[in-house]
Amino acid sequence: MLVQWRTTLIVGAVSLAVGWGMGGGLSSQPPAAQSGRSRDPRPIGVESAQPPAPLTGQLRRKLDQQPARPQSSRNPFVFGSRPPTTAPATRGPAARPEVAPELVDDAPEAAPSPAFVLSGVASSAGPDGAVFTAILSGGQGLLFVKAGDELPGGYVVADVQETMVTIRDGSGGERTLRLR
């Protein structure tokens, strides 16, 4: 039964392909007369006997009037290259640049933020439940830390949870790192 279906499908597919291939040759008019245009290629620069389309003249004028491509002053493939700057020409005696008075800031300087990124959190079974280990990436490579561990730069890991780690600096300020 399966062989009969396959044979029927193959015969049907071949019949459709042959019919489709021969379908173009059975029309009453030749292909050139069907489209109204000749199939012979026209040499370049030779005008055809047909009048140009209504907007052809406008298109040719626009192509002839295209603006020149602007010159780029920046090459994105060269690092750090900038066009040379010239100082504006001054007349008369040279002008002295004004010096801004120094501003004094009495605010305490903020502690630099640690350069750690939370890369992941691992957990293991402990006697009191899950114990989390944070995987931090920083200047020294990967660090595997738990709550209470000391980090380079005077930081201490205050808390490790499933999706975040809290880091405390020497002055008591805390920063929370979250998984992305």
Contacts in CASP RR format, 6 or more apart in sequence:
PFRMAT RR
TARGET T0000
AUTHOR 0000-0000-0000
METHOD contacts of the structure
MODEL  1
MLVQWRTTLIVGAVSLAVGWGMGGGLSSQPPAAQSGRSRDPRPIGVESAQ
PPAPLTGQLRRKLDQQPARPQSSRNPFVFGSRPPTTAPATRGPAARPEVA
PELVDDAPEAAPSPAFVLSGVASSAGPDGAVFTAILSGGQGLLFVKAGDE
LPGGYVVADVQETMVTIRDGSGGERTLRLR
27 34 0 8 1.000
31 39 0 8 1.000
32 38 0 8 1.000
32 39 0 8 1.000
42 48 0 8 1.000
73 83 0 8 1.000
74 81 0 8 1.000
74 82 0 8 1.000
75 81 0 8 1.000
111 169 0 8 1.000
111 170 0 8 1.000
111 171 0 8 1.000
111 173 0 8 1.000
113 175 0 8 1.000
114 151 0 8 1.000
114 153 0 8 1.000
114 155 0 8 1.000
114 167 0 8 1.000
114 169 0 8 1.000
114 175 0 8 1.000
115 138 0 8 1.000
115 139 0 8 1.000
116 136 0 8 1.000
116 137 0 8 1.000
116 138 0 8 1.000
116 143 0 8 1.000
116 151 0 8 1.000
116 155 0 8 1.000
116 167 0 8 1.000
116 177 0 8 1.000
117 136 0 8 1.000
117 137 0 8 1.000
117 138 0 8 1.000
117 177 0 8 1.000
118 134 0 8 1.000
118 135 0 8 1.000
118 136 0 8 1.000
118 164 0 8 1.000
118 165 0 8 1.000
118 177 0 8 1.000
118 178 0 8 1.000
118 179 0 8 1.000
118 180 0 8 1.000
119 135 0 8 1.000
119 136 0 8 1.000
119 137 0 8 1.000
119 142 0 8 1.000
120 134 0 8 1.000
120 135 0 8 1.000
120 179 0 8 1.000
121 132 0 8 1.000
121 133 0 8 1.000
121 134 0 8 1.000
121 135 0 8 1.000
121 160 0 8 1.000
121 161 0 8 1.000
121 162 0 8 1.000
121 163 0 8 1.000
121 165 0 8 1.000
121 179 0 8 1.000
122 132 0 8 1.000
122 133 0 8 1.000
122 135 0 8 1.000
122 144 0 8 1.000
123 130 0 8 1.000
123 131 0 8 1.000
123 132 0 8 1.000
123 133 0 8 1.000
123 162 0 8 1.000
124 130 0 8 1.000
124 131 0 8 1.000
124 133 0 8 1.000
125 131 0 8 1.000
131 146 0 8 1.000
132 146 0 8 1.000
132 147 0 8 1.000
132 160 0 8 1.000
132 161 0 8 1.000
132 162 0 8 1.000
133 144 0 8 1.000
133 145 0 8 1.000
133 146 0 8 1.000
133 160 0 8 1.000
134 144 0 8 1.000
134 145 0 8 1.000
134 146 0 8 1.000
134 157 0 8 1.000
134 160 0 8 1.000
134 165 0 8 1.000
134 177 0 8 1.000
135 142 0 8 1.000
135 143 0 8 1.000
135 144 0 8 1.000
136 142 0 8 1.000
136 143 0 8 1.000
136 145 0 8 1.000
136 151 0 8 1.000
136 165 0 8 1.000
136 177 0 8 1.000
137 143 0 8 1.000
139 152 0 8 1.000
140 152 0 8 1.000
143 151 0 8 1.000
145 151 0 8 1.000
145 157 0 8 1.000
145 160 0 8 1.000
145 165 0 8 1.000
146 157 0 8 1.000
146 160 0 8 1.000
147 157 0 8 1.000
147 158 0 8 1.000
147 159 0 8 1.000
147 160 0 8 1.000
148 156 0 8 1.000
148 157 0 8 1.000
148 158 0 8 1.000
149 156 0 8 1.000
149 157 0 8 1.000
150 156 0 8 1.000
150 157 0 8 1.000
151 157 0 8 1.000
151 167 0 8 1.000
154 169 0 8 1.000
154 170 0 8 1.000
155 167 0 8 1.000
155 168 0 8 1.000
155 169 0 8 1.000
155 170 0 8 1.000
156 167 0 8 1.000
156 168 0 8 1.000
156 170 0 8 1.000
157 165 0 8 1.000
157 166 0 8 1.000
157 167 0 8 1.000
157 168 0 8 1.000
158 166 0 8 1.000
158 167 0 8 1.000
158 168 0 8 1.000
158 174 0 8 1.000
159 165 0 8 1.000
159 166 0 8 1.000
160 166 0 8 1.000
163 178 0 8 1.000
163 179 0 8 1.000
164 176 0 8 1.000
164 177 0 8 1.000
164 178 0 8 1.000
164 179 0 8 1.000
165 176 0 8 1.000
165 177 0 8 1.000
166 174 0 8 1.000
166 175 0 8 1.000
166 176 0 8 1.000
166 177 0 8 1.000
167 174 0 8 1.000
167 175 0 8 1.000
167 176 0 8 1.000
167 177 0 8 1.000
168 174 0 8 1.000
169 175 0 8 1.000
END
